[in-house]
Amino acid sequence: MSTSTATLTVEEATRQSLATGTAGAALLHVEKALTGSAGWEIADAHIRKVVAGPIDAGAHAGLYYGAPAIGFTLHAANVGGRSARARPGRR
């Protein structure tokens, strides 16, 4: 198995952050949709942005950044059997 190193752009890295990026905004909108205070359309749009490019799974990735953060966000979207919400674009 070979591994390669890719350098992410600032935009690609920022969208993967729960603290300051699109992943955090997506999680916020998922939680709003789950509580009924907002619809799923905005959450779906943010999730699509989060998964639109390369995902950082390097050793430095963790709960607040990269693959674990994105996984956490997608898992939250699937709470209560809402698996269609973990796959943006499906109603």
mmCIF file as gemmi writes it, N, C-alpha and C atoms, coordinates in Angstrom:
data_model
loop_
_atom_site.group_PDB
_atom_site.id
_atom_site.type_symbol
_atom_site.label_atom_id
_atom_site.label_alt_id
_atom_site.label_comp_id
_atom_site.label_asym_id
_atom_site.label_entity_id
_atom_site.label_seq_id
_atom_site.pdbx_PDB_ins_code
_atom_site.Cartn_x
_atom_site.Cartn_y
_atom_site.Cartn_z
_atom_site.occupancy
_atom_site.B_iso_or_equiv
_atom_site.pdbx_formal_charge
_atom_site.auth_seq_id
_atom_site.auth_asym_id
_atom_site.pdbx_PDB_model_num
ATOM 1 N N . MET Axp A 1 ? 0.843 -1.16 0 1 0 ? 1 A 1
ATOM 2 C CA . MET Axp A 1 ? 0 0 0 1 0 ? 1 A 1
ATOM 3 C C . MET Axp A 1 ? 0.895 1.23 0 1 0 ? 1 A 1
ATOM 4 N N . SER Axp A 2 ? 0.589 2.149 -0.881 1 0 ? 2 A 1
ATOM 5 C CA . SER Axp A 2 ? 1.364 3.377 -0.924 1 0 ? 2 A 1
ATOM 6 C C . SER Axp A 2 ? 0.537 4.521 -0.364 1 0 ? 2 A 1
ATOM 7 N N . THR Axp A 3 ? 1.227 5.469 0.181 1 0 ? 3 A 1
ATOM 8 C CA . THR Axp A 3 ? 0.554 6.659 0.69 1 0 ? 3 A 1
ATOM 9 C C . THR Axp A 3 ? 1.128 7.865 -0.016 1 0 ? 3 A 1
ATOM 10 N N . SER Axp A 4 ? 0.329 8.87 -0.167 1 0 ? 4 A 1
ATOM 11 C CA . SER Axp A 4 ? 0.8 10.096 -0.785 1 0 ? 4 A 1
ATOM 12 C C . SER Axp A 4 ? 0.433 11.266 0.114 1 0 ? 4 A 1
ATOM 13 N N . THR Axp A 5 ? 1.178 12.31 -0.03 1 0 ? 5 A 1
ATOM 14 C CA . THR Axp A 5 ? 0.936 13.51 0.748 1 0 ? 5 A 1
ATOM 15 C C . THR Axp A 5 ? 0.394 14.581 -0.179 1 0 ? 5 A 1
ATOM 16 N N . ALA Axp A 6 ? -0.685 15.195 0.215 1 0 ? 6 A 1
ATOM 17 C CA . ALA Axp A 6 ? -1.273 16.283 -0.554 1 0 ? 6 A 1
ATOM 18 C C . ALA Axp A 6 ? -1.337 17.511 0.333 1 0 ? 6 A 1
ATOM 19 N N . THR Axp A 7 ? -1.133 18.637 -0.27 1 0 ? 7 A 1
ATOM 20 C CA . THR Axp A 7 ? -1.256 19.894 0.462 1 0 ? 7 A 1
ATOM 21 C C . THR Axp A 7 ? -2.626 20.478 0.168 1 0 ? 7 A 1
ATOM 22 N N . LEU Axp A 8 ? -3.376 20.708 1.216 1 0 ? 8 A 1
ATOM 23 C CA . LEU Axp A 8 ? -4.708 21.286 1.063 1 0 ? 8 A 1
ATOM 24 C C . LEU Axp A 8 ? -4.616 22.798 0.951 1 0 ? 8 A 1
ATOM 25 N N . THR Axp A 9 ? -5.541 23.371 0.214 1 0 ? 9 A 1
ATOM 26 C CA . THR Axp A 9 ? -5.627 24.825 0.179 1 0 ? 9 A 1
ATOM 27 C C . THR Axp A 9 ? -6.211 25.298 1.516 1 0 ? 9 A 1
ATOM 28 N N . VAL Axp A 10 ? -6.109 26.568 1.778 1 0 ? 10 A 1
ATOM 29 C CA . VAL Axp A 10 ? -6.682 27.127 3.004 1 0 ? 10 A 1
ATOM 30 C C . VAL Axp A 10 ? -8.185 26.858 3.041 1 0 ? 10 A 1
ATOM 31 N N . GLU Axp A 11 ? -8.85 27.02 1.91 1 0 ? 11 A 1
ATOM 32 C CA . GLU Axp A 11 ? -10.301 26.784 1.847 1 0 ? 11 A 1
ATOM 33 C C . GLU Axp A 11 ? -10.636 25.322 2.135 1 0 ? 11 A 1
ATOM 34 N N . GLU Axp A 12 ? -9.86 24.387 1.563 1 0 ? 12 A 1
ATOM 35 C CA . GLU Axp A 12 ? -10.102 22.961 1.802 1 0 ? 12 A 1
ATOM 36 C C . GLU Axp A 12 ? -9.903 22.602 3.268 1 0 ? 12 A 1
ATOM 37 N N . ALA Axp A 13 ? -8.893 23.191 3.889 1 0 ? 13 A 1
ATOM 38 C CA . ALA Axp A 13 ? -8.63 22.91 5.3 1 0 ? 13 A 1
ATOM 39 C C . ALA Axp A 13 ? -9.683 23.557 6.196 1 0 ? 13 A 1
ATOM 40 N N . THR Axp A 14 ? -10.056 24.785 5.896 1 0 ? 14 A 1
ATOM 41 C CA . THR Axp A 14 ? -11.011 25.506 6.728 1 0 ? 14 A 1
ATOM 42 C C . THR Axp A 14 ? -12.378 24.837 6.743 1 0 ? 14 A 1
ATOM 43 N N . ARG Axp A 15 ? -12.816 24.293 5.626 1 0 ? 15 A 1
ATOM 44 C CA . ARG Axp A 15 ? -14.153 23.681 5.591 1 0 ? 15 A 1
ATOM 45 C C . ARG Axp A 15 ? -14.236 22.454 6.476 1 0 ? 15 A 1
ATOM 46 N N . GLN Axp A 16 ? -13.103 21.898 6.913 1 0 ? 16 A 1
ATOM 47 C CA . GLN Axp A 16 ? -13.079 20.686 7.729 1 0 ? 16 A 1
ATOM 48 C C . GLN Axp A 16 ? -13.02 20.967 9.231 1 0 ? 16 A 1
ATOM 49 N N . SER Axp A 17 ? -13.082 22.218 9.621 1 0 ? 17 A 1
ATOM 50 C CA . SER Axp A 17 ? -12.955 22.596 11.026 1 0 ? 17 A 1
ATOM 51 C C . SER Axp A 17 ? -14.317 22.753 11.7 1 0 ? 17 A 1
ATOM 52 N N . LEU Axp A 18 ? -14.481 22.08 12.842 1 0 ? 18 A 1
ATOM 53 C CA . LEU Axp A 18 ? -15.704 22.279 13.63 1 0 ? 18 A 1
ATOM 54 C C . LEU Axp A 18 ? -15.673 23.632 14.329 1 0 ? 18 A 1
ATOM 55 N N . ALA Axp A 19 ? -14.489 24.118 14.655 1 0 ? 19 A 1
ATOM 56 C CA . ALA Axp A 19 ? -14.375 25.367 15.409 1 0 ? 19 A 1
ATOM 57 C C . ALA Axp A 19 ? -14.574 26.6 14.541 1 0 ? 19 A 1
ATOM 58 N N . THR Axp A 20 ? -14.021 26.592 13.334 1 0 ? 20 A 1
ATOM 59 C CA . THR Axp A 20 ? -14.023 27.809 12.53 1 0 ? 20 A 1
ATOM 60 C C . THR Axp A 20 ? -14.438 27.602 11.083 1 0 ? 20 A 1
ATOM 61 N N . GLY Axp A 21 ? -14.911 26.433 10.733 1 0 ? 21 A 1
ATOM 62 C CA . GLY Axp A 21 ? -15.165 26.158 9.325 1 0 ? 21 A 1
ATOM 63 C C . GLY Axp A 21 ? -16.564 25.679 9.005 1 0 ? 21 A 1
ATOM 64 N N . THR Axp A 22 ? -16.691 25.213 7.797 1 0 ? 22 A 1
ATOM 65 C CA . THR Axp A 22 ? -17.972 24.754 7.283 1 0 ? 22 A 1
ATOM 66 C C . THR Axp A 22 ? -18.504 23.553 8.046 1 0 ? 22 A 1
ATOM 67 N N . ALA Axp A 23 ? -17.625 22.683 8.529 1 0 ? 23 A 1
ATOM 68 C CA . ALA Axp A 23 ? -18.083 21.515 9.299 1 0 ? 23 A 1
ATOM 69 C C . ALA Axp A 23 ? -18.838 21.96 10.55 1 0 ? 23 A 1
ATOM 70 N N . GLY Axp A 24 ? -18.352 23 11.205 1 0 ? 24 A 1
ATOM 71 C CA . GLY Axp A 24 ? -19.04 23.522 12.386 1 0 ? 24 A 1
ATOM 72 C C . GLY Axp A 24 ? -20.387 24.125 12.042 1 0 ? 24 A 1
ATOM 73 N N . ALA Axp A 25 ? -20.427 24.87 10.941 1 0 ? 25 A 1
ATOM 74 C CA . ALA Axp A 25 ? -21.699 25.449 10.501 1 0 ? 25 A 1
ATOM 75 C C . ALA Axp A 25 ? -22.679 24.345 10.122 1 0 ? 25 A 1
ATOM 76 N N . ALA Axp A 26 ? -22.176 23.306 9.469 1 0 ? 26 A 1
ATOM 77 C CA . ALA Axp A 26 ? -23.039 22.177 9.102 1 0 ? 26 A 1
ATOM 78 C C . ALA Axp A 26 ? -23.609 21.512 10.348 1 0 ? 26 A 1
ATOM 79 N N . LEU Axp A 27 ? -22.757 21.299 11.35 1 0 ? 27 A 1
ATOM 80 C CA . LEU Axp A 27 ? -23.219 20.669 12.589 1 0 ? 27 A 1
ATOM 81 C C . LEU Axp A 27 ? -24.285 21.528 13.27 1 0 ? 27 A 1
ATOM 82 N N . LEU Axp A 28 ? -24.094 22.828 13.295 1 0 ? 28 A 1
ATOM 83 C CA . LEU Axp A 28 ? -25.091 23.735 13.872 1 0 ? 28 A 1
ATOM 84 C C . LEU Axp A 28 ? -26.438 23.579 13.164 1 0 ? 28 A 1
ATOM 85 N N . HIS Axp A 29 ? -26.409 23.58 11.834 1 0 ? 29 A 1
ATOM 86 C CA . HIS Axp A 29 ? -27.653 23.484 11.081 1 0 ? 29 A 1
ATOM 87 C C . HIS Axp A 29 ? -28.283 22.095 11.184 1 0 ? 29 A 1
ATOM 88 N N . VAL Axp A 30 ? -27.468 21.058 11.328 1 0 ? 30 A 1
ATOM 89 C CA . VAL Axp A 30 ? -27.995 19.711 11.571 1 0 ? 30 A 1
ATOM 90 C C . VAL Axp A 30 ? -28.739 19.69 12.899 1 0 ? 30 A 1
ATOM 91 N N . GLU Axp A 31 ? -28.126 20.259 13.931 1 0 ? 31 A 1
ATOM 92 C CA . GLU Axp A 31 ? -28.771 20.279 15.251 1 0 ? 31 A 1
ATOM 93 C C . GLU Axp A 31 ? -30.068 21.083 15.216 1 0 ? 31 A 1
ATOM 94 N N . LYS Axp A 32 ? -30.071 22.195 14.492 1 0 ? 32 A 1
ATOM 95 C CA . LYS Axp A 32 ? -31.302 22.978 14.358 1 0 ? 32 A 1
ATOM 96 C C . LYS Axp A 32 ? -32.385 22.166 13.658 1 0 ? 32 A 1
ATOM 97 N N . ALA Axp A 33 ? -32.002 21.438 12.615 1 0 ? 33 A 1
ATOM 98 C CA . ALA Axp A 33 ? -32.978 20.612 11.896 1 0 ? 33 A 1
ATOM 99 C C . ALA Axp A 33 ? -33.488 19.479 12.777 1 0 ? 33 A 1
ATOM 100 N N . LEU Axp A 34 ? -32.596 18.881 13.547 1 0 ? 34 A 1
ATOM 101 C CA . LEU Axp A 34 ? -33.008 17.785 14.427 1 0 ? 34 A 1
ATOM 102 C C . LEU Axp A 34 ? -33.996 18.24 15.495 1 0 ? 34 A 1
ATOM 103 N N . THR Axp A 35 ? -33.855 19.486 15.945 1 0 ? 35 A 1
ATOM 104 C CA . THR Axp A 35 ? -34.765 20.001 16.971 1 0 ? 35 A 1
ATOM 105 C C . THR Axp A 35 ? -36.017 20.636 16.378 1 0 ? 35 A 1
ATOM 106 N N . GLY Axp A 36 ? -36.056 20.75 15.057 1 0 ? 36 A 1
ATOM 107 C CA . GLY Axp A 36 ? -37.224 21.317 14.399 1 0 ? 36 A 1
ATOM 108 C C . GLY Axp A 36 ? -37.235 22.826 14.317 1 0 ? 36 A 1
ATOM 109 N N . SER Axp A 37 ? -36.144 23.479 14.734 1 0 ? 37 A 1
ATOM 110 C CA . SER Axp A 37 ? -36.119 24.941 14.672 1 0 ? 37 A 1
ATOM 111 C C . SER Axp A 37 ? -35.687 25.459 13.303 1 0 ? 37 A 1
ATOM 112 N N . ALA Axp A 38 ? -35.311 24.562 12.409 1 0 ? 38 A 1
ATOM 113 C CA . ALA Axp A 38 ? -34.958 24.927 11.032 1 0 ? 38 A 1
ATOM 114 C C . ALA Axp A 38 ? -35.154 23.697 10.16 1 0 ? 38 A 1
ATOM 115 N N . GLY Axp A 39 ? -35.196 23.931 8.862 1 0 ? 39 A 1
ATOM 116 C CA . GLY Axp A 39 ? -35.363 22.825 7.926 1 0 ? 39 A 1
ATOM 117 C C . GLY Axp A 39 ? -34.032 22.17 7.574 1 0 ? 39 A 1
ATOM 118 N N . TRP Axp A 40 ? -34.128 21.071 6.853 1 0 ? 40 A 1
ATOM 119 C CA . TRP Axp A 40 ? -32.935 20.315 6.462 1 0 ? 40 A 1
ATOM 120 C C . TRP Axp A 40 ? -32.216 20.902 5.257 1 0 ? 40 A 1
ATOM 121 N N . GLU Axp A 41 ? -32.842 21.798 4.517 1 0 ? 41 A 1
ATOM 122 C CA . GLU Axp A 41 ? -32.238 22.303 3.291 1 0 ? 41 A 1
ATOM 123 C C . GLU Axp A 41 ? -30.89 22.968 3.544 1 0 ? 41 A 1
ATOM 124 N N . ILE Axp A 42 ? -30.817 23.814 4.561 1 0 ? 42 A 1
ATOM 125 C CA . ILE Axp A 42 ? -29.563 24.512 4.864 1 0 ? 42 A 1
ATOM 126 C C . ILE Axp A 42 ? -28.524 23.527 5.375 1 0 ? 42 A 1
ATOM 127 N N . ALA Axp A 43 ? -28.924 22.601 6.23 1 0 ? 43 A 1
ATOM 128 C CA . ALA Axp A 43 ? -27.991 21.581 6.727 1 0 ? 43 A 1
ATOM 129 C C . ALA Axp A 43 ? -27.446 20.761 5.571 1 0 ? 43 A 1
ATOM 130 N N . ASP Axp A 44 ? -28.316 20.349 4.657 1 0 ? 44 A 1
ATOM 131 C CA . ASP Axp A 44 ? -27.882 19.577 3.493 1 0 ? 44 A 1
ATOM 132 C C . ASP Axp A 44 ? -26.867 20.352 2.661 1 0 ? 44 A 1
ATOM 133 N N . ALA Axp A 45 ? -27.126 21.634 2.441 1 0 ? 45 A 1
ATOM 134 C CA . ALA Axp A 45 ? -26.211 22.454 1.645 1 0 ? 45 A 1
ATOM 135 C C . ALA Axp A 45 ? -24.84 22.543 2.304 1 0 ? 45 A 1
ATOM 136 N N . HIS Axp A 46 ? -24.807 22.718 3.617 1 0 ? 46 A 1
ATOM 137 C CA . HIS Axp A 46 ? -23.528 22.789 4.322 1 0 ? 46 A 1
ATOM 138 C C . HIS Axp A 46 ? -22.804 21.445 4.293 1 0 ? 46 A 1
ATOM 139 N N . ILE Axp A 47 ? -23.533 20.357 4.449 1 0 ? 47 A 1
ATOM 140 C CA . ILE Axp A 47 ? -22.903 19.035 4.394 1 0 ? 47 A 1
ATOM 141 C C . ILE Axp A 47 ? -22.295 18.804 3.014 1 0 ? 47 A 1
ATOM 142 N N . ARG Axp A 48 ? -22.995 19.201 1.964 1 0 ? 48 A 1
ATOM 143 C CA . ARG Axp A 48 ? -22.442 19.055 0.609 1 0 ? 48 A 1
ATOM 144 C C . ARG Axp A 48 ? -21.128 19.813 0.477 1 0 ? 48 A 1
ATOM 145 N N . LYS Axp A 49 ? -21.046 21.005 1.053 1 0 ? 49 A 1
ATOM 146 C CA . LYS Axp A 49 ? -19.796 21.775 1 1 0 ? 49 A 1
ATOM 147 C C . LYS Axp A 49 ? -18.682 21.072 1.765 1 0 ? 49 A 1
ATOM 148 N N . VAL Axp A 50 ? -19.02 20.5 2.912 1 0 ? 50 A 1
ATOM 149 C CA . VAL Axp A 50 ? -18.016 19.837 3.75 1 0 ? 50 A 1
ATOM 150 C C . VAL Axp A 50 ? -17.382 18.655 3.026 1 0 ? 50 A 1
ATOM 151 N N . VAL Axp A 51 ? -18.174 17.878 2.315 1 0 ? 51 A 1
ATOM 152 C CA . VAL Axp A 51 ? -17.663 16.661 1.677 1 0 ? 51 A 1
ATOM 153 C C . VAL Axp A 51 ? -17.286 16.87 0.212 1 0 ? 51 A 1
ATOM 154 N N . ALA Axp A 52 ? -17.233 18.107 -0.236 1 0 ? 52 A 1
ATOM 155 C CA . ALA Axp A 52 ? -17.011 18.399 -1.65 1 0 ? 52 A 1
ATOM 156 C C . ALA Axp A 52 ? -15.577 18.205 -2.129 1 0 ? 52 A 1
ATOM 157 N N . GLY Axp A 53 ? -14.637 18.079 -1.26 1 0 ? 53 A 1
ATOM 158 C CA . GLY Axp A 53 ? -13.25 17.966 -1.693 1 0 ? 53 A 1
ATOM 159 C C . GLY Axp A 53 ? -12.489 16.958 -0.867 1 0 ? 53 A 1
ATOM 160 N N . PRO Axp A 54 ? -11.17 17.02 -0.952 1 0 ? 54 A 1
ATOM 161 C CA . PRO Axp A 54 ? -10.357 16.08 -0.178 1 0 ? 54 A 1
ATOM 162 C C . PRO Axp A 54 ? -10.588 16.253 1.321 1 0 ? 54 A 1
ATOM 163 N N . ILE Axp A 55 ? -10.507 15.136 2.032 1 0 ? 55 A 1
ATOM 164 C CA . ILE Axp A 55 ? -10.703 15.147 3.481 1 0 ? 55 A 1
ATOM 165 C C . ILE Axp A 55 ? -9.402 14.748 4.147 1 0 ? 55 A 1
ATOM 166 N N . ASP Axp A 56 ? -8.963 15.548 5.094 1 0 ? 56 A 1
ATOM 167 C CA . ASP Axp A 56 ? -7.695 15.324 5.792 1 0 ? 56 A 1
ATOM 168 C C . ASP Axp A 56 ? -7.852 14.218 6.83 1 0 ? 56 A 1
ATOM 169 N N . ALA Axp A 57 ? -7.116 13.134 6.628 1 0 ? 57 A 1
ATOM 170 C CA . ALA Axp A 57 ? -7.134 12.016 7.574 1 0 ? 57 A 1
ATOM 171 C C . ALA Axp A 57 ? -5.741 11.784 8.141 1 0 ? 57 A 1
ATOM 172 N N . GLY Axp A 58 ? -4.919 12.829 8.133 1 0 ? 58 A 1
ATOM 173 C CA . GLY Axp A 58 ? -3.56 12.727 8.655 1 0 ? 58 A 1
ATOM 174 C C . GLY Axp A 58 ? -3.538 12.505 10.154 1 0 ? 58 A 1
ATOM 175 N N . ALA Axp A 59 ? -2.352 12.221 10.662 1 0 ? 59 A 1
ATOM 176 C CA . ALA Axp A 59 ? -2.184 11.948 12.091 1 0 ? 59 A 1
ATOM 177 C C . ALA Axp A 59 ? -2.606 13.137 12.958 1 0 ? 59 A 1
ATOM 178 N N . HIS Axp A 60 ? -2.575 14.335 12.408 1 0 ? 60 A 1
ATOM 179 C CA . HIS Axp A 60 ? -2.938 15.543 13.161 1 0 ? 60 A 1
ATOM 180 C C . HIS Axp A 60 ? -4.449 15.789 13.177 1 0 ? 60 A 1
ATOM 181 N N . ALA Axp A 61 ? -5.221 15.029 12.409 1 0 ? 61 A 1
ATOM 182 C CA . ALA Axp A 61 ? -6.678 15.19 12.397 1 0 ? 61 A 1
ATOM 183 C C . ALA Axp A 61 ? -7.243 14.709 13.732 1 0 ? 61 A 1
ATOM 184 N N . GLY Axp A 62 ? -8.329 15.318 14.152 1 0 ? 62 A 1
ATOM 185 C CA . GLY Axp A 62 ? -8.939 14.944 15.43 1 0 ? 62 A 1
ATOM 186 C C . GLY Axp A 62 ? -10.389 15.372 15.464 1 0 ? 62 A 1
ATOM 187 N N . LEU Axp A 63 ? -10.992 15.301 16.623 1 0 ? 63 A 1
ATOM 188 C CA . LEU Axp A 63 ? -12.42 15.581 16.737 1 0 ? 63 A 1
ATOM 189 C C . LEU Axp A 63 ? -12.809 16.942 16.16 1 0 ? 63 A 1
ATOM 190 N N . TYR Axp A 64 ? -11.929 17.923 16.232 1 0 ? 64 A 1
ATOM 191 C CA . TYR Axp A 64 ? -12.289 19.264 15.777 1 0 ? 64 A 1
ATOM 192 C C . TYR Axp A 64 ? -11.834 19.576 14.362 1 0 ? 64 A 1
ATOM 193 N N . TYR Axp A 65 ? -11.142 18.64 13.71 1 0 ? 65 A 1
ATOM 194 C CA . TYR Axp A 65 ? -10.624 18.911 12.368 1 0 ? 65 A 1
ATOM 195 C C . TYR Axp A 65 ? -10.446 17.625 11.572 1 0 ? 65 A 1
ATOM 196 N N . GLY Axp A 66 ? -10.754 17.698 10.305 1 0 ? 66 A 1
ATOM 197 C CA . GLY Axp A 66 ? -10.475 16.602 9.386 1 0 ? 66 A 1
ATOM 198 C C . GLY Axp A 66 ? -11.522 15.498 9.411 1 0 ? 66 A 1
ATOM 199 N N . ALA Axp A 67 ? -11.069 14.29 9.054 1 0 ? 67 A 1
ATOM 200 C CA . ALA Axp A 67 ? -11.984 13.15 8.928 1 0 ? 67 A 1
ATOM 201 C C . ALA Axp A 67 ? -12.809 12.891 10.19 1 0 ? 67 A 1
ATOM 202 N N . PRO Axp A 68 ? -12.222 12.939 11.391 1 0 ? 68 A 1
ATOM 203 C CA . PRO Axp A 68 ? -13.053 12.709 12.58 1 0 ? 68 A 1
ATOM 204 C C . PRO Axp A 68 ? -14.152 13.768 12.753 1 0 ? 68 A 1
ATOM 205 N N . ALA Axp A 69 ? -13.845 15.016 12.471 1 0 ? 69 A 1
ATOM 206 C CA . ALA Axp A 69 ? -14.838 16.089 12.596 1 0 ? 69 A 1
ATOM 207 C C . ALA Axp A 69 ? -15.96 15.911 11.579 1 0 ? 69 A 1
ATOM 208 N N . ILE Axp A 70 ? -15.591 15.547 10.368 1 0 ? 70 A 1
ATOM 209 C CA . ILE Axp A 70 ? -16.595 15.332 9.329 1 0 ? 70 A 1
ATOM 210 C C . ILE Axp A 70 ? -17.441 14.105 9.666 1 0 ? 70 A 1
ATOM 211 N N . GLY Axp A 71 ? -16.799 13.061 10.146 1 0 ? 71 A 1
ATOM 212 C CA . GLY Axp A 71 ? -17.539 11.871 10.564 1 0 ? 71 A 1
ATOM 213 C C . GLY Axp A 71 ? -18.524 12.177 11.678 1 0 ? 71 A 1
ATOM 214 N N . PHE Axp A 72 ? -18.108 12.994 12.632 1 0 ? 72 A 1
ATOM 215 C CA . PHE Axp A 72 ? -18.99 13.392 13.731 1 0 ? 72 A 1
ATOM 216 C C . PHE Axp A 72 ? -20.206 14.142 13.197 1 0 ? 72 A 1
ATOM 217 N N . THR Axp A 73 ? -19.968 15.049 12.266 1 0 ? 73 A 1
ATOM 218 C CA . THR Axp A 73 ? -21.056 15.834 11.676 1 0 ? 73 A 1
ATOM 219 C C . THR Axp A 73 ? -22.022 14.939 10.907 1 0 ? 73 A 1
ATOM 220 N N . LEU Axp A 74 ? -21.488 14.026 10.104 1 0 ? 74 A 1
ATOM 221 C CA . LEU Axp A 74 ? -22.345 13.114 9.342 1 0 ? 74 A 1
ATOM 222 C C . LEU Axp A 74 ? -23.119 12.178 10.261 1 0 ? 74 A 1
ATOM 223 N N . HIS Axp A 75 ? -22.477 11.739 11.336 1 0 ? 75 A 1
ATOM 224 C CA . HIS Axp A 75 ? -23.166 10.884 12.302 1 0 ? 75 A 1
ATOM 225 C C . HIS Axp A 75 ? -24.335 11.639 12.941 1 0 ? 75 A 1
ATOM 226 N N . ALA Axp A 76 ? -24.11 12.892 13.294 1 0 ? 76 A 1
ATOM 227 C CA . ALA Axp A 76 ? -25.185 13.694 13.887 1 0 ? 76 A 1
ATOM 228 C C . ALA Axp A 76 ? -26.355 13.827 12.917 1 0 ? 76 A 1
ATOM 229 N N . ALA Axp A 77 ? -26.057 13.943 11.629 1 0 ? 77 A 1
ATOM 230 C CA . ALA Axp A 77 ? -27.117 14.063 10.626 1 0 ? 77 A 1
ATOM 231 C C . ALA Axp A 77 ? -27.918 12.778 10.496 1 0 ? 77 A 1
ATOM 232 N N . ASN Axp A 78 ? -27.354 11.678 10.94 1 0 ? 78 A 1
ATOM 233 C CA . ASN Axp A 78 ? -28.005 10.371 10.816 1 0 ? 78 A 1
ATOM 234 C C . ASN Axp A 78 ? -28.736 9.957 12.093 1 0 ? 78 A 1
ATOM 235 N N . VAL Axp A 79 ? -28.739 10.784 13.117 1 0 ? 79 A 1
ATOM 236 C CA . VAL Axp A 79 ? -29.405 10.452 14.379 1 0 ? 79 A 1
ATOM 237 C C . VAL Axp A 79 ? -30.883 10.175 14.122 1 0 ? 79 A 1
ATOM 238 N N . GLY Axp A 80 ? -31.39 9.166 14.762 1 0 ? 80 A 1
ATOM 239 C CA . GLY Axp A 80 ? -32.805 8.836 14.611 1 0 ? 80 A 1
ATOM 240 C C . GLY Axp A 80 ? -33.135 8.172 13.292 1 0 ? 80 A 1
ATOM 241 N N . GLY Axp A 81 ? -32.129 7.568 12.641 1 0 ? 81 A 1
ATOM 242 C CA . GLY Axp A 81 ? -32.382 6.868 11.39 1 0 ? 81 A 1
ATOM 243 C C . GLY Axp A 81 ? -32.538 7.766 10.189 1 0 ? 81 A 1
ATOM 244 N N . ARG Axp A 82 ? -32.047 8.964 10.278 1 0 ? 82 A 1
ATOM 245 C CA . ARG Axp A 82 ? -32.157 9.896 9.157 1 0 ? 82 A 1
ATOM 246 C C . ARG Axp A 82 ? -31.003 9.676 8.181 1 0 ? 82 A 1
ATOM 247 N N . SER Axp A 83 ? -30.832 8.448 7.715 1 0 ? 83 A 1
ATOM 248 C CA . SER Axp A 83 ? -29.696 8.131 6.857 1 0 ? 83 A 1
ATOM 249 C C . SER Axp A 83 ? -29.721 8.913 5.559 1 0 ? 83 A 1
ATOM 250 N N . ALA Axp A 84 ? -30.893 9.283 5.077 1 0 ? 84 A 1
ATOM 251 C CA . ALA Axp A 84 ? -30.955 10.075 3.855 1 0 ? 84 A 1
ATOM 252 C C . ALA Axp A 84 ? -30.304 11.432 4.065 1 0 ? 84 A 1
ATOM 253 N N . ARG Axp A 85 ? -30.314 11.94 5.291 1 0 ? 85 A 1
ATOM 254 C CA . ARG Axp A 85 ? -29.701 13.23 5.585 1 0 ? 85 A 1
ATOM 255 C C . ARG Axp A 85 ? -28.182 13.133 5.607 1 0 ? 85 A 1
ATOM 256 N N . ALA Axp A 86 ? -27.64 11.969 5.804 1 0 ? 86 A 1
ATOM 257 C CA . ALA Axp A 86 ? -26.193 11.799 5.757 1 0 ? 86 A 1
ATOM 258 C C . ALA Axp A 86 ? -25.711 11.732 4.315 1 0 ? 86 A 1
ATOM 259 N N . ARG Axp A 87 ? -26.67 11.632 3.387 1 0 ? 87 A 1
ATOM 260 C CA . ARG Axp A 87 ? -26.341 11.622 1.963 1 0 ? 87 A 1
ATOM 261 C C . ARG Axp A 87 ? -27.029 12.823 1.34 1 0 ? 87 A 1
ATOM 262 N N . PRO Axp A 88 ? -26.356 13.972 1.343 1 0 ? 88 A 1
ATOM 263 C CA . PRO Axp A 88 ? -26.982 15.204 0.861 1 0 ? 88 A 1
ATOM 264 C C . PRO Axp A 88 ? -27.585 15.05 -0.531 1 0 ? 88 A 1
ATOM 265 N N . GLY Axp A 89 ? -28.662 15.754 -0.745 1 0 ? 89 A 1
ATOM 266 C CA . GLY Axp A 89 ? -29.318 15.742 -2.028 1 0 ? 89 A 1
ATOM 267 C C . GLY Axp A 89 ? -30.478 14.77 -2.087 1 0 ? 89 A 1
ATOM 268 N N . ARG Axp A 90 ? -30.576 13.886 -1.114 1 0 ? 90 A 1
ATOM 269 C CA . ARG Axp A 90 ? -31.676 12.924 -1.066 1 0 ? 90 A 1
ATOM 270 C C . ARG Axp A 90 ? -32.748 13.45 -0.138 1 0 ? 90 A 1
ATOM 271 N N . ARG Axp A 91 ? -33.952 13.28 -0.471 1 0 ? 91 A 1
ATOM 272 C CA . ARG Axp A 91 ? -35.072 13.738 0.347 1 0 ? 91 A 1
ATOM 273 C C . ARG Axp A 91 ? -35.714 12.585 1.035 1 0 ? 91 A 1
